[in-house]
Amino acid sequence: MDDKEKKRRRKIYDASRYLKRTDMDNIEYFRQKVYNLKTDVRKANKPYEVEVDAEYLRSIFPADKKCPILGIPFKLNEKTGRDDSPSVDRIDNSLGYIEGNVQWVSKRANMIMYNAAPEEVMAVGLYHYQAYKKSKEQQQHETIQIEF
């Protein structure tokens, strides 16, 4: 195999990997998200760990591929910062990326407190309160099981 053929095959391989990482139905998309979370946490010297894996993130991804708060369809694009991009949100910010403490929302919902209409803030507030309460109940249930 000559160099030209190697380059051609490499291009096809790279394109295939890129498509898998940008396909919300492919496990590679979720593996890439875990990698990105770990990189962001490490770079920012955060005091918590990323303890979720790709399978878990996939299992909690909304089946309708819509933001559960704002109802907008998730869209993937090469651009960063799109309001309709899926984003992993920590329900309780004092905890890390752990099972029961993360949810998928749109980037807009995740950033809504910085610049939003009152109706959007209310939608986020109500949803976040319910998710936070459910997360705390789940944590208490796990603690009770351990104590017995």
Secondary structure, 3 states (H helix, E strand, C coil): CCHHHHHHHHHHHHHHHHHHHCCCCCHHHHHHHHHHHHHHHHHCCCCCCECCCHHHHHHHCCCCCECCCCCCECCCCCCCCCCCCEEEEECCCCCCECCCCEEEEEHHHHHHHHCCCHHHHHHHHHHHHHHHHHHHHHHHHHHHHHHC
